[in-house]
């Protein structure tokens, strides 16, 4: 084997090292790829974070009882269905009540006839007393009989009224619009009044959502309640359609000292029955709104040793095709829907880095990636 001369090996090594250094320098000088977005202004709602958990409760709940005992002759509803106010729910066998009414009317007619006769006798006795033809005792006896029959007729009239009420009570009607629960008694069952519960009705149009928030929000809530009621939105699992929206309508009169929270209640129209009694929901309470706030995508905000900062993309004044980043300290505010409010340190329209910050330092050149990233495109617009 032919031996390679040492000068040739040294020359080859030097060439390889020079080539490696040249490639490294070229690589170091290349621009860092980043994704960017533009800061913009918008109105941002001020909401309680994290959203409290609430539960849905009906505006009114009534347990339906019968005011008379008897046999259920007919059920006019399907359990779990919606009913309108004054809708007929149950019919109790009306025959006993009808018979009692007829008996009361007959007794009234009889006693009225007797009262009429007693009135005639009393008038006659009064004239005879004036003529000194009857004694005072006879007159008093006639008057007592007339007064007694007057009371009897009054009692008969009350009995007729009571019998009419009992006959009316044989029809049990809904007190308001609502949704019925399960039937506890069916046709043919004998019920005892007023102990037996026939069913429960919940009013769900409108409906309440009850929840609690930390007491630190109470001053702002009271301030907002003095004007227009704060808006409340709820979400829940497997929700179909837009989130139901309502308004805060009740603030409890005391803070719960064991939890440090204040109980609130919001009212929702619930026209589409999206909310159901007993359901648990996430509550979004909007206290106020920041108008024309400067915002950026939340991923643009970085945290360093000196606080929060954002990389702002600047154009090299000596080369319009060259861009570099500037580290801008900022003071941020609230975050809403993946955007963060920047209180100061940034102006609307400035370009900020939202991805690729790990490669950056102040003054580093960057190249904007032409990625189809949906978040970047939406916020940049």
BELTA-V106607 format. One record per helix or strand. SS is the DSSP state (H for helix, E for strand). FROM is the first residue (numbers start at 1). LEN is the number of residues. Records with the same first field share a line. If there is no record, write none. Layout:
SS=FROM-LEN + FROM-LEN
//
This chain:
H=6-24 + 95-36 + 136-33 + 215-11 + 298-3 + 357-3 + 374-7
E=32-7 + 40-8 + 52-14 + 70-6 + 82-2 + 88-5 + 171-3 + 178-3 + 190-2 + 197-18 + 231-5 + 245-12 + 261-8 + 280-18 + 302-3 + 307-9 + 323-7 + 331-6 + 339-6 + 351-5 + 365-4
//
